[in-house]
Amino acid sequence: MFRNALGKTFRFLGYAVQYGCVAHCAFEYLGGIVVCSGPSMEPTIQNSDIVFSENLSRHFYSIRKGDIVIVKSPTDPKSNICKRVIGLEGDKVCTSNPSDFLKTHSFVPKGHVWLEGDNLRNSTDSRCYGPVPYGLIRGRICFKEVSLFLCKNSS
């Protein structure tokens, strides 16, 4: 009886480890669901929007200008940020804020990208912390959940 219970326990643990490994690989290499927070990507992505991030693009270096990406924060490695790719390595980008009278430009160094939020007046992005290493990119947003609300007709 003890041997039977021990066998079932080890089989259960074996299955749990296998499914855990499959889930880890799926979320690490294929993609996952992300809930975005903060105002930096408004109006494109609102606070609490649900998006799907695919991770294959970063492995094949197929991130392009205009893509919205999930990136490990350069200032806080425990958190992720959501920003738009404005420049790739070698591109000339405007490094000043929209309110600055004199505009400054810089080149994105090799192995880096330039990221900015769509809400330029309320975004902490590459204008603050500089170009971001390509290795910090976690995935590319490929689908945004569209909420459908049923409204009562007030007539």
C-alpha positions in Angstrom: 0.0 0.0 0.0 2.8 2.4 0.9 4.7 1.4 -2.2 1.6 2.1 -4.4 1.0 5.6 -2.9 4.7 6.4 -3.3 4.5 5.3 -7.0 1.5 7.4 -7.7 3.2 10.4 -6.0 6.3 10.1 -8.2 4.2 9.7 -11.3 2.3 12.8 -10.4 5.5 14.7 -9.8 6.9 13.5 -13.1 3.9 14.7 -15.0 3.9 18.0 -13.2 7.6 18.6 -14.1 6.9 17.6 -17.7 4.0 20.0 -18.1 5.9 22.7 -16.3 8.7 22.4 -18.7 6.4 22.5 -21.7 4.6 25.6 -20.3 7.9 27.3 -19.6 9.2 26.7 -23.2 5.9 27.9 -24.6 5.9 31.2 -22.7 9.6 31.8 -23.1 9.9 31.0 -26.9 6.4 31.3 -28.4 4.7 34.1 -26.5 2.1 34.9 -23.9 -0.6 37.2 -22.6 0.5 40.5 -21.1 -1.6 43.1 -19.2 -0.2 46.5 -19.9 -0.3 49.3 -17.3 0.5 52.9 -17.4 -0.3 55.9 -19.7 2.9 55.9 -21.9 1.4 54.0 -24.9 -2.0 55.9 -24.9 -4.1 56.1 -27.1 -2.8 52.9 -28.8 -2.7 50.8 -25.7 -4.8 51.9 -22.7 -4.1 51.1 -19.1 -5.1 47.5 -18.3 -5.4 46.4 -22.0 -4.6 42.8 -22.6 -2.2 42.0 -25.5 -0.5 38.9 -26.9 3.2 39.0 -27.2 5.1 36.7 -29.5 8.7 36.0 -28.7 10.0 34.5 -32.0 10.7 37.8 -33.6 13.4 38.7 -31.0 15.2 35.3 -31.6 15.3 35.8 -35.4 16.2 39.6 -35.2 13.1 40.6 -37.1 12.0 43.5 -34.9 11.2 46.5 -37.2 10.6 50.2 -36.8 7.1 50.8 -35.7 6.7 47.5 -33.8 5.4 47.7 -30.2 7.6 45.5 -28.0 7.8 44.3 -24.4 11.2 45.0 -22.9 12.9 44.4 -19.6 13.1 47.9 -18.0 16.7 49.3 -18.3 16.2 51.0 -14.9 14.4 48.2 -13.1 15.2 44.6 -14.3 12.3 43.2 -12.3 9.7 44.9 -14.4 8.8 45.0 -18.1 7.8 48.0 -20.2 5.8 48.4 -23.4 7.2 50.8 -26.0 7.3 51.4 -29.7 10.5 50.9 -31.7 11.5 54.3 -33.2 15.0 53.4 -34.4 17.2 50.4 -35.0 21.0 50.3 -34.9 22.6 52.9 -37.2 19.4 55.0 -37.4 19.5 58.7 -36.7 16.9 59.6 -34.0 15.7 62.8 -32.3 16.9 62.5 -28.7 15.1 65.6 -27.3 11.7 66.0 -25.7 8.8 67.4 -27.8 8.8 70.6 -25.8 12.5 71.4 -26.3 13.2 74.4 -28.6 16.5 73.0 -29.9 16.3 69.5 -31.3 19.2 67.1 -30.8 19.9 64.0 -32.8 22.0 60.9 -32.2 22.7 57.6 -33.9 21.5 54.3 -32.4 24.6 52.2 -31.6 25.1 48.6 -32.8 23.0 46.0 -30.9 20.6 48.6 -29.6 17.1 50.0 -30.4 15.5 53.4 -29.6 12.2 53.1 -27.8 9.5 55.7 -27.2 6.0 55.7 -25.8 3.2 56.9 -28.1 2.2 59.4 -25.3 5.4 61.5 -25.6 4.5 63.9 -22.9 3.9 61.1 -20.3 6.4 58.5 -21.2 9.7 57.5 -19.6 11.6 56.0 -22.6 14.9 56.1 -24.5 14.8 59.9 -24.3 15.5 59.4 -20.6 17.6 56.3 -20.4 19.1 56.1 -23.9 19.3 53.3 -26.4 18.2 49.9 -25.1 20.2 46.7 -25.8 18.5 44.4 -28.2 18.9 41.6 -25.6 16.4 43.2 -23.3 13.5 42.8 -25.8 11.2 40.0 -24.5 8.7 40.0 -27.3 6.6 41.9 -29.9 3.0 42.8 -29.5 1.1 41.0 -32.3 -2.5 41.1 -31.1 -4.5 43.5 -28.9 -7.7 42.3 -27.2 -10.7 44.3 -28.2 -13.2 44.8 -25.5 -16.8 44.8 -26.6 -19.2 46.5 -24.2 -23.0 46.2 -24.4 -24.6 49.5 -23.7 -28.2 50.1 -22.6 -30.2 52.2 -24.9 -31.5 55.1 -22.8 -34.6 55.9 -24.9 
